[in-house]
């Protein structure tokens, strides 16, 4: 990681009453420091501030670290949402924001 290089990123795609968590990523050299959790908390706060009730996401079945983070953070598995279709390589999850 060079000076000024991005360390972590994430995004929300806002919809009507819900948002999709998109593209969360932490560079490998910075993993294990709690950045993913902090990033997720920041994105949840932004979603709440935007009036979002439900936060949803799609991730891969082999993304074990992400699945663990989302489950520990209160996300539950659901079926496909939005334009997604059933996919044996995808996991769909959501969390109610209060």
NORUR-V971231 format. One record per pair of residues at least 24 apart in sequence whose C-alpha atoms are under 6 Angstrom apart, sorted by the first residue. I is the first residue (numbers start at 0). GAP is how many residues later the second one is. D is the distance in whole Angstrom. If there is no record, write none. Layout:
{{I GAP D} {I GAP D}}
This chain:
{{16 35 5} {16 36 6} {17 34 5} {17 35 6} {17 36 5} {17 37 6} {18 36 5} {19 35 6} {19 36 5} {19 37 5} {20 36 5} {52 43 6} {52 44 5} {53 41 6} {53 42 5} {53 43 6} {54 39 5} {54 40 5} {55 37 6} {55 38 4} {56 35 6} {56 36 5} {57 33 6} {57 34 5} {58 31 6} {58 32 5} {59 29 6} {59 30 5} {59 31 6} {60 28 5} {60 29 6} {60 30 6}}
